[in-house]
């Protein structure tokens, strides 16, 4: 008969001890995860509740510090940590250590004229923009500021590879990427776009009382662009250490899917220099145009008009005087029920500015829109064909005119109708917070 194996008391107790230690470790990790989740959730809820006083915007805005300043002493460090921890830390680190890239290579750049480019994540277009910028005369003397609402390693590497001009990067701190499931991103409890107001009230979704002029509810993907547009201007004119004290600051606004002619900055400089004689009442100078004038014979021609969003929104240059007017009418801009910044600017100019916004613009555009894909258009994106067409248009052009001539045109006056998508009080308050 087989003898039963005797149990070793020492080995038995050691096994029990090991099982107990594993249980304790699992319990501690579970408690840590539970506490962390509810802490982050409570901070997000607090952010949403505080937005009515503007605290939400202040809590996540990281104003840039001069390299000689100690960022740990800044009262404007980002304090509310979004869900996307790793990207949050990357952006926070960059925002607290804003510095000019290539400053030693280009020590003679001016701080009075800068290029401000709003970018998202379309690398194909950005590559084309860079290719055109390399050929622009004077780019090596111009500070180029990239304003991001999306972070990726590929995008960061591409921007850091720019070696033809001084570069500075800033990051919009209220992006959907940083706030994926709470305002200003799309909260799971937000009302669906197409739900009726009656059904919205029955479901109790967050913004049930705020459908737009067409009965639709906000979509964060669309509202972000207008927020970002105003934020970046406020940041560069009033907060960025390198530019906030430049009395004669003029900012050329570009986007990631633009393409520049070689004399874009030359033409802008000429127009700015002669604005006081050609159009002293003009608040905006634009080197972009949707007209199809002959580049061989009309490259030096400029005109004036009331600023119309779908005619003069490309290649705009805004100075401090125009920025002051925009700020004074920020409430009109921020509460106009239109998710488009340009239509909102036109409405603000028509109803609130001292006089309707006037623009001095080039009849032969020095800025071209090559974008096919984006918010409104999805699908295969290949900008190379459009760039090829642009270069064909520019073949034989007489660039770098020594002087410009004014050709008068009739004054167009159009009162824009709202396109909707901007009726949520939370958007109004966040928008207003950028200029307070």
C-alpha positions in Angstrom: 0.0 0.0 0.0 1.3 3.4 -1.1 2.2 5.7 1.8 0.6 9.2 1.8 3.1 12.0 1.5 3.6 14.0 4.6 2.8 17.8 4.3 5.8 20.0 5.0 4.5 22.7 7.5 7.2 25.1 6.5 6.5 24.9 2.8 2.7 25.2 3.4 3.1 28.4 5.4 5.4 29.9 2.8 2.8 29.2 0.1 0.0 30.8 2.2 2.2 33.9 2.8 3.0 34.2 -1.0 -0.7 34.0 -1.9 -1.5 36.7 0.7 1.2 39.0 -0.6 -0.1 38.6 -4.2 -3.6 39.4 -3.0 -2.4 42.5 -1.1 -0.5 43.8 -4.3 -3.6 43.3 -6.5 -5.8 45.1 -3.9 -3.4 48.1 -3.7 -3.2 48.4 -7.5 -7.0 48.2 -7.8 -7.5 50.9 -5.2 -4.9 53.1 -6.9 -6.5 52.7 -10.3 -10.0 53.4 -8.7 -8.8 56.6 -6.9 -6.9 57.9 -10.0 -9.9 57.4 -12.2 -12.3 59.2 -9.9 -9.8 62.0 -9.2 -9.4 62.7 -12.9 -13.2 62.4 -13.4 -13.9 64.9 -10.6 -11.4 67.4 -12.0 -13.1 67.2 -15.4 -16.5 67.7 -13.9 -15.1 70.6 -11.8 -13.7 72.2 -15.0 -17.1 72.0 -16.7 -18.9 73.5 -13.7 -16.4 76.3 -13.4 -16.6 77.3 -17.0 -19.3 79.9 -16.3 -16.7 82.1 -14.5 -14.0 81.5 -17.1 -12.0 79.4 -14.7 -11.9 76.5 -17.1 -10.0 78.5 -19.7 -7.6 79.9 -17.1 -7.0 76.5 -15.7 -5.7 75.0 -18.8 -4.0 77.9 -20.5 -0.2 77.8 -20.4 1.1 81.2 -21.3 4.6 81.0 -22.7 7.6 82.0 -20.6 10.7 83.8 -21.8 13.7 81.4 -21.6 15.3 83.6 -18.8 12.2 83.2 -16.6 11.7 80.4 -14.2 8.5 78.5 -15.4 8.0 77.0 -12.0 7.1 80.4 -10.6 4.5 81.1 -13.3 0.9 81.4 -12.1 -0.2 80.2 -15.6 1.0 76.6 -15.5 -1.6 74.1 -16.8 -3.4 72.9 -13.7 -6.1 70.6 -15.0 -4.7 67.4 -16.3 -6.8 65.9 -19.2 -7.3 62.2 -19.8 -4.5 62.0 -22.4 -1.7 62.1 -19.9 1.4 61.4 -22.1 0.5 64.0 -24.7 -0.6 66.4 -22.0 2.9 66.2 -20.5 4.6 66.6 -23.8 2.6 69.7 -24.7 2.9 71.2 -21.2 6.7 70.8 -21.3 6.9 72.5 -24.7 4.5 75.3 -23.7 6.5 76.1 -20.5 9.7 76.2 -22.4 8.8 78.2 -25.5 12.0 79.1 -27.4 12.9 80.1 -30.9 14.4 77.4 -33.0 17.2 78.4 -35.3 17.7 81.7 -33.5 21.5 81.5 -33.8 21.4 80.8 -37.5 19.0 83.7 -38.1 19.9 86.4 -35.6 18.6 89.3 -37.7 14.9 88.4 -37.9 12.4 91.1 -37.2 9.9 90.8 -34.3 7.5 93.3 -35.9 6.4 91.1 -38.7 5.7 87.4 -38.1 3.9 84.5 -39.9 1.4 82.7 -37.8 0.3 79.3 -39.2 -2.6 77.3 -37.7 -2.0 73.6 -38.2 -3.8 70.4 -37.4 -2.4 67.1 -38.7 -2.2 67.2 -42.5 1.5 66.4 -43.1 1.1 66.1 -46.9 -0.1 69.7 -47.1 2.4 71.0 -44.6 5.3 69.5 -46.6 4.0 71.4 -49.7 3.8 74.7 -47.7 7.4 74.2 -46.5 8.6 73.6 -50.0 7.0 76.9 -51.1 8.3 78.8 -48.0 11.9 77.9 -48.8 11.6 79.9 -52.0 10.1 83.0 -50.4 12.5 85.9 -50.4 12.9 87.3 -46.8 11.7 84.1 -45.0 15.1 83.9 -43.3 14.4 87.3 -41.6 10.8 86.4 -40.5 9.8 84.6 -37.4 7.4 81.7 -38.2 5.0 80.7 -35.4 3.2 77.3 -35.7 0.1 77.1 -33.6 -1.0 73.5 -33.1 -4.2 71.9 -32.0 -2.9 68.4 -32.4 0.3 66.7 -31.3 2.1 63.8 -33.0 5.7 62.8 -33.1 5.7 62.9 -36.9 4.3 66.4 -36.9 6.7 67.6 -34.3 9.7 66.1 -36.2 8.6 67.7 -39.4 8.3 71.2 -37.8 11.6 70.8 -36.0 13.3 69.9 -39.3 12.7 73.4 -40.7 16.1 75.0 -41.2 15.3 78.0 -43.5 13.9 80.4 -40.9 13.5 81.0 -37.2 10.6 78.9 -35.8 8.5 79.0 -32.7 5.8 76.5 -31.7 2.8 77.1 -29.5 0.0 74.7 -28.6 -3.7 75.5 -28.3 -4.5 74.1 -24.8 -8.2 73.4 -25.2 -7.9 71.0 -28.1 -10.2 67.9 -28.6 -7.1 65.8 -28.4 -6.5 66.9 -24.8 -10.2 66.9 -23.9 -11.6 63.9 -25.8 -14.6 63.2 -23.7 -15.5 66.5 -22.0 -15.9 70.1 -23.1 -14.5 71.7 -25.2 -14.3 68.2 -26.7 -17.4 66.1 -27.2 -18.9 65.1 -23.9 -20.7 61.8 -24.0 -23.7 63.6 -22.4 -23.8 66.3 -25.0 -26.9 66.3 -27.2 -26.5 64.5 -30.6 -26.3 67.0 -33.5 -29.7 66.1 -35.1 -31.8 65.4 -32.0 -34.9 67.6 -31.7 -35.0 70.1 -28.8 -38.0 68.4 -27.4 -36.3 65.0 -27.4 -33.1 66.6 -26.1 -35.0 68.0 -23.1 -36.5 64.6 -22.4 -33.1 62.8 -22.5 -31.6 65.5 -20.3 -28.4 65.9 -22.4 -26.2 68.7 -21.3 -26.9 71.4 -23.9 -30.6 70.7 -24.5 -31.5 74.4 -24.3 -29.0 75.5 -26.9 -29.7 74.3 -30.4 -28.4 76.5 -33.2 -30.4 78.6 -35.7 -31.1 75.4 -37.7 -32.0 73.2 -34.7 -28.7 71.4 -34.5 -26.4 71.0 -31.5 -22.6 71.7 -31.3 -20.0 69.5 -32.8 -16.6 69.9 -31.2 -14.7 69.1 -34.4 -16.1 72.3 -36.0 -16.1 74.6 -33.0 -12.4 74.0 -32.3 -11.3 75.9 -35.4 -12.9 79.2 -34.4 -11.7 78.8 -30.8 -8.1 78.1 -32.0 -8.2 81.0 -34.4 -9.0 83.6 -31.8 -6.8 82.0 -29.1 -3.6 82.1 -31.2 -4.1 85.8 -32.1 -4.6 86.6 -28.4 -1.6 84.6 -27.5 0.8 86.2 -30.0 -0.4 89.8 -29.6 -0.9 89.9 -25.9 0.9 87.0 -24.1 3.9 85.7 -26.0 7.1 87.2 -24.6 8.8 87.6 -27.9 5.9 89.6 -29.6 3.7 91.1 -27.0 5.8 94.3 -26.7 6.3 94.9 -30.4 4.3 98.0 -31.0 4.3 97.7 -34.8 3.5 94.0 -34.8 1.7 92.7 -37.9 0.8 89.1 -38.2 0.4 87.2 -41.5 -2.2 84.4 -41.0 -1.6 81.2 -42.9 -2.9 77.6 -42.6 -1.3 74.2 -43.2 -2.8 73.8 -46.6 -1.6 77.0 -48.2 1.1 77.5 -50.7 3.1 80.7 -51.2 4.5 82.6 -54.2 8.2 83.6 -54.0 7.5 87.3 -53.5 4.7 86.9 -50.9 6.6 88.7 -48.2 8.0 91.3 -50.7 4.4 92.2 -51.8 3.2 92.3 -48.2 6.0 94.7 -47.3 5.2 97.0 -50.2 1.4 97.0 -49.3 2.1 97.7 -45.6 4.5 100.5 -46.4 2.0 102.2 -48.7 -1.2 101.5 -46.8 -1.3 104.9 -45.2 -1.4 106.6 -48.6 -3.4 104.0 -50.6 -6.0 103.1 -48.0 -5.5 104.6 -44.5 -8.9 103.3 -43.4 -8.0 99.7 -44.3 -7.7 97.5 -41.2 -6.5 94.4 -43.0 -3.9 93.9 -45.7 -4.2 90.7 -47.7 -1.8 89.1 -50.2 -4.3 86.4 -50.9 -7.1 86.6 -53.5 -9.5 84.2 -55.2 -9.4 86.3 -58.4 -7.7 84.9 -61.5 -5.9 87.9 -62.8 -3.0 87.8 -65.3 0.3 87.4 -63.4 2.3 88.7 -66.4 0.6 92.1 -66.5 -1.2 92.7 -63.2 1.2 91.5 -60.5 1.6 95.0 -59.1 -2.1 95.8 -58.9 -3.9 96.2 -55.6 -7.5 97.1 -54.7 -9.6 98.0 -51.7 -13.0 96.8 -50.6 -15.1 96.0 -47.6 -13.7 92.8 -46.2 -15.8 89.8 -47.3 -15.1 86.4 -45.7 -15.2 84.3 -48.8 -13.1 86.8 -50.9 -10.5 88.1 -48.5 -9.9 85.4 -45.8 -6.7 84.0 -47.3 -3.3 85.5 -46.6 -4.6 88.2 -44.2 -2.2 90.4 -42.3 -3.5 91.9 -39.1 -1.8 94.7 -37.1 -2.3 95.8 -33.5 -4.9 98.4 -34.4 -7.1 95.7 -36.1 -6.5 93.4 -33.2 -7.7 96.1 -30.7 -10.8 96.5 -32.7 -11.4 92.8 -32.8 -11.0 92.6 -29.0 -13.3 95.5 -28.4 -16.0 93.6 -30.4 -15.1 90.1 -29.1 -18.6 89.6 -27.6 -20.2 90.1 -31.1 -17.6 87.7 -32.6 -18.0 85.1 -29.9 -21.8 85.0 -29.8 -22.5 85.1 -33.5 -24.1 81.7 -34.3 -21.5 80.6 -36.8 -18.6 78.1 -36.3 -16.6 79.9 -39.0 -14.2 82.5 -37.7 -14.2 84.4 -41.0 -18.0 84.8 -41.2 -18.0 85.8 -37.5 -15.3 88.4 -38.2 -17.3 89.8 -41.1 -20.5 90.1 -39.0 -18.5 91.7 -36.2 -17.0 94.1 -38.6 -20.3 95.1 -40.1 -22.1 95.5 -36.8 -19.6 96.5 -34.1 -16.4 97.9 -35.5 -16.1 101.7 -35.8 -16.6 101.3 -39.5 -17.0 98.2 -41.7 -13.7 96.4 -42.1 -11.8 97.6 -45.1 -9.1 95.5 -46.9 -6.2 96.4 -49.2 -5.6 93.3 -51.2 -3.5 92.0 -54.1 -5.4 91.3 -57.3 -2.9 88.5 -58.2 -2.8 86.2 -55.2 0.5 85.4 -53.5 -1.2 82.7 -51.3 -3.0 79.7 -52.7 -5.3 77.2 -51.0 -4.3 73.7 -52.0 -6.4 71.8 -49.5 -8.7 69.0 -50.7 -9.2 67.1 -47.4 -10.1 68.5 -44.0 -13.1 69.1 -41.9 -15.6 69.3 -44.8 -13.9 66.9 -47.2 -12.7 63.4 -46.6 -11.0 60.9 -48.9 -7.7 60.5 -50.7 -5.5 63.6 -50.3 -2.8 64.4 -52.9 -1.9 68.1 -53.1 0.8 67.6 -55.7 -1.6 68.0 -58.7 -3.0 71.2 -57.3 0.6 72.5 -56.7 1.4 71.6 -60.2 -1.6 73.7 -61.4 -0.5 76.6 -59.2 3.0 76.6 -60.6 1.6 76.6 -64.1 -0.4 79.8 -63.2 2.7 81.4 -61.9 4.9 80.5 -65.0 5.8 83.8 -66.7 4.7 85.9 -63.7 6.5 89.2 -63.1 7.3 88.8 -59.4 8.9 91.4 -57.1 7.3 94.6 -58.4 9.2 97.7 -57.4 6.0 99.6 -56.8 2.2 98.9 -56.6 -0.7 100.6 -58.2 -4.2 101.0 -56.9 -7.2 100.0 -59.0 -10.5 101.1 -57.5 -13.5 98.7 -57.4 -17.0 99.1 -56.1 -17.6 98.6 -52.4 -19.4 95.3 -51.7 -21.5 95.3 -48.5 -22.9 91.9 -47.5 -24.4 91.2 -44.1 -23.6 87.5 -43.4 -26.2 85.1 -42.3 -25.2 82.6 -39.6 -24.3 79.1 -40.6 -25.0 77.8 -37.1 -23.0 75.3 -35.0 -22.2 78.0 -32.4 -25.1 78.4 -30.0 -23.8 76.7 -26.9 -23.1 79.1 -24.0 -20.0 77.1 -23.1 -18.5 78.0 -26.5 -19.4 81.7 -26.0 -17.7 81.8 -22.6 -14.6 79.9 -23.6 -14.2 82.2 -26.7 -14.6 85.3 -24.6 -12.1 84.1 -22.0 -9.3 84.4 -24.6 -9.4 88.2 -24.6 -10.1 88.8 -20.9 
